[in-house]
């Protein structure tokens, strides 16, 4: 099925915060999970149990030291950036005793929007210094994992608000106000194809 058709098949728009949706998404079926992987996983699992969507669309803010601020990136791969059990001999970011791969490849593409690898963790990253992921958020990994396990198509678009560096907190607050406008434009473009 084409992406524009999927977008009209019982979509569920998933945001961490209402500020990311703004007024641009006031008339869509939306889920606001709260911050972090646990809140995201719980809220999405509960929503799926109540009414299974045809597609899960995660929209929100993120940091990146690769992509420029105020750009939209389509995340198609996901890593749990705060999973670190290297002291016991496990690979960095790998969940011990899990069959899930280190990087989850479960996201739809939205050409010509650039694709990224999203590193999700329960911290606001201000010193991004790895090349294993190039977009930083707090929820997408958990959402992608639930979508994959439930075999529901998953689209993840992130609006880059900051450079995941020392000025991230100020940059995020300043740039967040434009996120919903640009994310809505990306969705509208995909829907019209």
Buried (B, 14 or more C-beta within 10 A) or exposed (E): EEBEEBBEEEBBBBBBBEBBBBEBBEEBBBBBBBBBBEBBBBBBBEBBEEEEBBBBBBBBBBBBBBBEBBEBBBBBBBBBBBBEBEEEEBEEBBBEEEEEEBBBEBBBEBEEBBBBBBBBBBEBBBEBEBEEBBBBBBBBBBBBBBBBEBEBBBBBBBBBBBBBBEEBEEBBEBBBEBBBEBBBEBBEBBBEE
